[in-house]
Amino acid sequence: LEEKMHAYHKAFGWGPWKIFEADGTTVMHDCEWKGKPARFNVRWAETMVGDLNFELIEPLGPGNPWYEFLEEKGEGISSIAVMFQTPEEAERVKAQFAQDGIGITAVGHIGDDIEWFFLDTELPFKCIIESGSGHALDFSVPHTTVAG
């Protein structure tokens, strides 16, 4: 994670990076993957690039979509997040995609304010689309902050 944060900072000046760590209780709780309960053991860093929230995610073990992506495809962009301000807006997105036969492959929660989910969009969109209500930057205190 640190290597990639520094690379983006050096190349583009992006930062500061706010680093978050899953604890399974408040950060990344009540998670599911492929329809089963899961523990998403990950660290991630976020920074704002203009009005774009840019995240780097480091899986710390198997049993989550990011680890599977690394194992199958190597490092790269695994998903694009399109987040909304309210749970109602996020539910509308779920329903809209469900009408097209696109379900949910992963879901997780951060604190009381954020529910995120991965839509099963890899085939039609050539990437996973993440959606939900908010980003960690909006509601959570980071574990640490790094300039670049």
N, C-alpha and C positions, 0 to 999 in steps of 0.2 A: 504494500500500500504506500509506504513512504517513498519508495523509488518512483512510483508513478506520479505521486503528488509533486515531487521535486522536478520530474521531467516536464510536466505541464506548466509548472511555475517558470522553469528556465526557458522553455520554448515560447510561452505566451504571456507570462506574468500572472497567471491565474492564482488566486489565493486571496485572503487566508483560507486555509482548509480547516473545517470543523470535523473532528473525528468522533464517531459514535461507535459503541460496542454493544452487541446484543447481550442481554443478561437473562433472557427467557422469562423475566417477571414483568418488567416495565417496558423494556426495549426489546421488541420482537417477541411478543407474547401471543398466545392463542393462535399459533401458526398452523397452517395445513399445506400440504404439498401432495398433489395427485390424489386428492380426496381423503388423505389420512393425516392425523395429527403429526406435527414435525417440530423439531427444535432447530431454528435457523441460527447456527453458530457462525456469525460473521462480524467483521469490522468494516466500517465504511467512512469515507471522507466526502464532504460536500463543500462546494463553493458556488458562489453566484458568478456567472459569466454574462454580464448585461442583465437581462431579465430571465435568463436560463439557469435553472438549478442543475449543476453538473455533479454526478456522483461517481465515485470509484468504490467498488465493492471487493473485499477480500474474504472469500470463504475460509473458515478455520477448520473445516472438516467436512466429511460427506453428509448426505441427507438433506441437501438444499439445492435449489435450482442453479445457483451460481457455481457451486462445486461441479455439478453435472455439466454445465456449459464449458468450464475449463477442461474437464476430462475429455469431452467429446470434440471441442472445437479450438481449444487453446485460448489465449488472452484475446479479448476483443470486445466490441460493443454487443451486449446481449439483449438489452432492452431500451426502449424509449418510454419515459414516463410522461403521461398526460394527466396531471392531478387537478382536482377540483376543490373548491373552498368548503363545500358542505357534503355531508353523507348522502343527502337527497340527490345531489347532482351525480355522485358516484353510483348510486343505485340506478339512476336513469341510464348511465353508460352500460352497466351490467345487463339491464333489460334489453337495451338496444342491440348489443352484441349477441345476446341469447336468441333474439329473433332471427339472427342470421346463422344460428347453430354454433356460435363460438362461446365456449364455456370458460371457466376459471381453472387455472392449473395450480395456483398458489395464492395464499392469503396470509396476511400477518397484521399485527397491531403494534403501534408505538404509543405508549401512554394511553390516555383516555380519548385523545382527539384524532388519532390517525388510524384509519384502516386502509391498507393498500392491497392490491390484487394484480396478479398476472393474468391477462386474457390469453387464450390459446390462439394466438395470431401468427405463429411462426410461419405457417404455410401461406396464408393470403397476403401478409405484409412483409414477409422475409425477415421479421424480427418479432420479439415479444413486446407487446404493448402493456405497460404497467399503468394502472390508474388507481384512484382512490381519493381520500380526503386529506390532502396536505402532505407536506414534507417535514422531516425532522427539524430542518432549519426554522420552520414556522412555530414549532411547539416545544422542542426539547433542548435541554442544556447539553452541549457536547461533552464528551469525555475529556478531550483536549482540543487545542487549537494550534495549528502550525502555520507559520507565515508562508512557506513555499517549499 
